């Protein structure tokens, strides 16, 4: 369906979008996906203009294409945070707690200016390709922090589990991140 043929104003446009979302909903067995389709249907039926872009994004007809290098970078980031999270769960509780207190060991999301990164992250979550949640921190990490972490992670990624020392080497210290902000 070409983007220029969609509209939320006319009855015909609404019917077209409702039919598309109904079809998407019926073809899925995933409860979260079905619920999100219902959410989008409510947006269209109620005429909630503020959320129209979210619906268009969900059905895949808006936004700029996500460049391949952005997709690869986001996938690599998610794999790194998956590996860190799994390794943290295997550490003794005291060591994991100490590492989490001193370092940013959880994914903090992307800056709002990184719309392509965010769009691909949302795609990975919605399609159940990755399950790395966003943790809201007082001073979130930026893409430059993530890239610094990925460079260090490259040395350790072949290990099944990361040790506390490896995690501490990869992750950004909380005090260093504060210095970057100042």
C-alpha positions as CSV (number, residue, x, y, z in Angstrom):
1,X,0.0,0.0,0.0
2,X,1.7,3.2,-1.1
3,X,2.0,5.9,1.6
4,X,0.3,8.6,-0.4
5,X,-2.9,6.5,-0.7
6,X,-3.4,6.5,3.1
7,X,-5.5,9.0,4.9
8,X,-7.1,9.2,8.3
9,X,-9.7,11.8,7.3
10,X,-12.0,10.2,4.8
11,X,-14.3,7.3,5.7
12,X,-12.7,5.3,2.8
13,X,-9.2,5.9,4.1
14,X,-10.2,4.8,7.6
15,X,-11.9,1.7,6.3
16,X,-8.8,0.9,4.3
17,X,-6.6,1.2,7.4
18,X,-9.0,-0.7,9.6
19,X,-9.1,-3.5,7.1
20,X,-5.3,-3.7,6.9
21,X,-5.0,-3.8,10.7
22,X,-7.7,-6.4,11.1
23,X,-5.9,-8.5,8.6
24,X,-2.6,-8.1,10.4
25,X,-4.3,-8.9,13.7
26,X,-5.9,-12.1,12.4
27,X,-2.7,-13.4,10.9
28,X,-0.8,-13.3,14.2
29,X,-0.8,-15.6,17.1
30,X,1.3,-13.3,19.3
31,X,-0.8,-11.7,22.1
32,X,1.3,-8.5,22.3
33,X,1.1,-8.0,18.6
34,X,-2.7,-8.6,18.6
35,X,-3.1,-6.1,21.4
36,X,-1.0,-3.5,19.6
37,X,-3.1,-3.9,16.5
38,X,-6.2,-3.3,18.7
39,X,-4.5,-0.2,20.1
40,X,-3.8,1.1,16.5
41,X,-7.4,0.3,15.6
42,X,-8.6,2.4,18.5
43,X,-6.4,5.3,17.4
44,X,-8.0,5.2,13.9
45,X,-11.6,4.7,15.1
46,X,-11.3,7.5,17.7
47,X,-9.5,9.9,15.3
48,X,-6.6,10.5,17.7
49,X,-4.4,12.6,15.4
50,X,-1.5,12.8,17.7
51,X,-0.9,9.0,17.3
52,X,-1.4,8.7,13.5
53,X,2.4,8.6,12.9
54,X,2.7,5.7,15.4
55,X,0.0,3.7,13.4
56,X,1.7,4.5,10.1
57,X,5.1,3.5,11.5
58,X,3.6,0.2,12.8
59,X,2.2,-0.7,9.4
60,X,5.5,0.3,7.8
61,X,4.6,3.1,5.5
62,X,6.3,6.1,7.1
63,X,9.7,7.3,8.1
64,X,12.9,7.1,6.3
65,X,14.4,3.8,5.5
66,X,16.8,2.5,8.1
67,X,20.3,2.2,6.7
68,X,21.9,-1.2,6.8
69,X,24.8,0.1,8.9
70,X,22.3,1.4,11.5
71,X,20.5,-1.9,11.6
72,X,23.8,-3.8,12.1
73,X,24.9,-1.4,14.8
74,X,21.6,-1.8,16.7
75,X,21.7,-5.6,16.4
76,X,25.3,-5.6,17.7
77,X,24.3,-3.4,20.6
78,X,21.4,-5.6,21.6
79,X,23.6,-8.7,21.4
80,X,26.2,-7.0,23.6
81,X,23.6,-6.1,26.2
82,X,22.1,-9.6,26.0
83,X,25.5,-11.0,26.7
84,X,26.2,-8.6,29.6
85,X,22.7,-9.4,31.1
86,X,23.2,-13.1,30.8
87,X,26.7,-12.9,32.3
88,X,25.4,-10.7,35.2
89,X,22.8,-13.3,36.0
90,X,25.6,-16.0,36.3
91,X,27.8,-13.9,38.6
92,X,27.6,-14.2,42.4
93,X,25.0,-11.8,43.7
94,X,27.5,-9.5,45.4
95,X,29.7,-9.2,42.3
96,X,26.7,-8.5,40.1
97,X,25.4,-5.9,42.6
98,X,28.8,-4.2,42.8
99,X,29.2,-4.0,39.0
100,X,25.7,-2.6,38.6
101,X,26.3,0.1,41.2
102,X,29.6,1.2,39.7
103,X,28.9,0.8,36.0
104,X,26.0,1.2,33.5
105,X,25.3,-2.4,32.8
106,X,21.8,-2.0,31.3
107,X,20.6,-0.6,28.0
108,X,19.5,3.1,28.5
109,X,17.8,3.6,25.1
110,X,18.7,6.0,22.3
111,X,18.8,9.8,22.1
112,X,15.7,11.2,20.4
113,X,17.8,12.5,17.6
114,X,18.6,8.9,16.6
115,X,15.3,8.1,15.1
116,X,16.6,5.4,12.7
117,X,18.3,3.6,15.7
118,X,15.1,3.8,17.7
119,X,12.9,2.7,14.8
120,X,15.1,-0.4,14.3
121,X,15.2,-1.1,18.1
122,X,11.4,-1.0,18.2
123,X,11.2,-3.3,15.2
124,X,13.5,-5.8,16.9
125,X,11.3,-5.7,20.1
126,X,8.0,-6.0,18.2
127,X,9.1,-8.9,16.1
128,X,10.6,-10.7,19.2
129,X,14.1,-10.7,17.7
130,X,15.6,-9.2,20.9
131,X,14.2,-8.6,24.3
132,X,16.6,-6.0,25.7
133,X,14.5,-3.6,27.8
134,X,15.2,0.1,28.2
135,X,16.2,1.1,31.7
136,X,15.7,4.8,32.4
137,X,18.7,6.2,34.2
138,X,19.2,9.7,35.6
139,X,22.1,10.3,33.1
140,X,21.5,8.0,30.1
141,X,24.2,6.7,27.9
142,X,24.7,8.2,24.4
143,X,25.6,6.5,21.1
144,X,29.2,7.5,21.6
145,X,29.2,5.6,25.0
146,X,27.6,2.6,23.3
147,X,30.3,2.7,20.5
148,X,33.0,2.9,23.1
149,X,31.5,-0.1,24.9
150,X,31.3,-2.1,21.6
151,X,34.9,-1.5,20.8
152,X,35.9,-3.0,24.2
153,X,33.3,-5.8,23.9
154,X,34.9,-6.9,20.7
155,X,37.7,-8.5,22.7
156,X,35.4,-10.6,24.9
157,X,32.4,-11.4,22.7
158,X,33.6,-15.0,22.1
159,X,33.4,-15.9,25.8
160,X,30.3,-17.8,26.7
161,X,30.0,-15.7,29.9
162,X,31.7,-12.5,30.8
163,X,33.5,-12.2,34.1
164,X,33.0,-9.3,36.5
165,X,36.3,-7.8,35.3
166,X,35.3,-8.1,31.6
167,X,31.9,-6.4,32.3
168,X,33.6,-3.6,34.2
169,X,36.1,-3.2,31.4
170,X,33.3,-3.0,28.8
171,X,30.7,-0.8,30.6
172,X,30.9,2.9,31.2
173,X,31.7,3.8,34.8
174,X,29.0,5.9,36.4
175,X,31.4,8.7,37.4
176,X,33.0,8.8,34.0
177,X,29.6,9.3,32.3
178,X,28.9,12.2,34.7
179,X,32.2,13.8,33.7
180,X,31.2,13.5,30.0
181,X,28.0,15.4,30.7
182,X,29.8,18.2,32.6
